[in-house]
Every structure is written in C-alpha cells, then in structure tokens.
Amino acid sequence: MGIKTNTRNGKICVNDGDQNPYVDYVFAVGDCADNGLELTPVAVQAGEMLARRLFGGAQTKMDYVNVPTTVFTPVEYGSVGLTEEHAQEKYGADDLEVYLWNWEPLELSAVH
C-alpha cells in the first residue's frame, strides 16, 4: 500500500494534523501514529476529531501541544505545554516567563 513506518519505533508516519500516512483513504491515530502521544484519552480525541473532519464537515485538527501528562511514581511528575527549550525556539527567550513549582507530595506533608 505504500504506508511508511518509523524504523525506530514501527509507528506509522503521518502528515501533521491530518493523520494521513500519505496514502489516500488511510488514516492513523493514537498509539500507532508517529506524531501522537501514547495516552488513551488523546487517542480517543484524535479519532473523534478525524471522524468529524471526514464525515461532519469540521476543519479542526488535533493539537498535541497543550496535552497535560503525569508520571505516577514515588516522585510525581507532571507537565503541560511546550518544554522551555521548544518555547524559546518558537517565541524567543525574551518573550517567555518561566515558572517552576516544587510541590511536596501529600504523603510527605500529611500529619500521620
């Protein structure tokens, strides 16, 4: 069929936003697409938005930039938006305000 995959991870290479792997009438969203995030709610949203574009006349494409994510480990970690480095590349260092918040986990702050 001519569908290209990323040799590093085996995911389907798609053009940005359209979820189309450069083959007519073939689309890829979610974990199988090389441009997405491996998060179930994100895959569901990307699939719904693709269906609305294909069958409902919508024009809006999935935006993966401001998807919040977290890692549940003994030291919790969460992030949303661009990394500081990508934001500097996109907007320039002079146009940024960077905030860092150190949060004490509940298990360490709660009185036992």
Secondary structure, DSSP 8 states (H G I E B T S, - for coil): ----B-TTT--B---TTT---SSTT----GGGBTTS-S-HHHHHHHHHHHHHHHHS--------TT--EEE-SSS-EEE-S--HHHHHHHH-GGG----------HHHHS--
